[in-house]
Every structure is written in structure tokens, then in C-alpha cells.
Amino acid sequence: MELRPVEVGDRTALDALFSLADECDGHFPIGEHKYLDLMARAGPCTGLVAVEHDTVVAYVALTPPRHDSIAALELAIHPLHRSNAVIDELIREGVAAVSEMYAAAVRVWAFQPNMVDRLRAAGFRTERELRQLRIDLPTTESAPPPAGMEERRFRPGADEEAWLAVNNAAFREHPENGSWTRAILADRLDQPWFDQAMLYMDSDNARAAALYDSLGFRLHHVDRSMMLELVE
């Protein structure tokens, strides 16, 4: 298995790899932020690809360190190439790559139990767990905004700065989500899955205090469920 920096020409093969992993695992192998950055037509690619017999079998997504000197990486691996040896090599090379970016530490998002085991064997510790909670819709009870709060839909051209202030403050310790810019937000608003009617903001005296984020909404055609993310 050859491991090398990702190239623009790898995007089609990587897209196929991600789709295969999604189909096999029931969820996308890397975060949407990393995926959109990778697939953007302009700008450099950041990450490593593993190639075996001229076939891309794995991808190591790399996020350079921010002000806290913490980098991040994620692994997307072909379902038939998830041996301990392969995972160990990808972790080792990913850590070495972000170390060259002068990172003081690295966070890894791990979606598979065997990947968690290999990370712990490599010296990683569990920092937090991401859980997905579900409820059948429609619900029988409504939850009105707290007293003094106004709930309204997001207004393109008027609410971007308020949205960014809330988002970046809530995720200030997050390697990707805490450094959004107007350009990143504009890109997400332009995605085909974005529905303006599903993005709400709560405000107090015209100041954003909480946000219902449809930038995390996705319609899953298999179970017809929707995801809601609350940022405050």
C-alpha cells in the first residue's frame, strides 16, 4: 500500500470511496466540512490517500492546527481494507503529517469500533462522544421560545454576521466549525440540500442568542429522518 499526498485527480475516486463507505456503514465517513473543502474545484487539497494496485483504498483528512495548536484528522477506509495493520499505518502517517504542521495535539473523529480500539492502542484517549438522538415526528408538544426571545427565519443578506458570531463562539474549541467565515457560510447556503425555511434564529433585543441550524439538516432517503443541530 502506497501512501501519498492527495491530488486534484483523486477526487473522483475518493467520491466513490466515500459513497461505498456510506452505503456499507450507514453514515458518511468524513465530516461534511472536510468533504466540501476536498471537492471544491478551486484551492488545494489537504490529506493523504492510500493506493493499492492503482486503486484508492483510504483517505486521511487533515485539518491544520488553529490558535489552540490542535489539529484534526479523519479516516475513510474501503470496507475490505480495514485490517488493524492498515488502520495503524494510516493513524501513524496522519499523526506524522500534522506534527509537521507544528501541531501540539491531534483530535480524531472515529466512527467504527475497531478504529476506536486502534486509536487507543496508539495512545489516544476518549475526549468526547457524539450521540445521535431520534424522535418520531410530528411531536405532540410544542416548545415555544423563552420569554423575551423572538424566533424567526434566517434572513439572507442580514443575519450572516450574527450567525457567524454565535456559531464561532459556540464552537471556538472545534478545529473546523469554530472558524467559519462569510465565504464558508455562503458556500453552505448555496448547497442543494439547504432549505432557508428550515433555518431559524432566536434573538433577544435583535441580538442572536441561539440558533436552530439547518446547515446540519440532511434528508436520509433510507429512513426519511432529518437531523437537527442546536447551537447556543
Secondary structure, 3 states (H helix, E strand, C coil): CEEEECCHHHHHHHHHHHHHHHHHHCCCCCCHHHHHHHHCCCCCCCEEEEEECCEEEEEEEEECCCCCCEEEEEEEECHHHCCHHHHHHHHHHHHHHHHCCCCCEEEEECCCHHHHHHHHHCCCCCCCCCCCCCCCCCCCCCCCCCCCCEEEECCCCCCHHHHHHHHHHHCCCCCCHHHCCHHHHHHHHCCCCCCHHHCEEEEECCEEEEEEEHHHCCECCCCCCECCEEEC
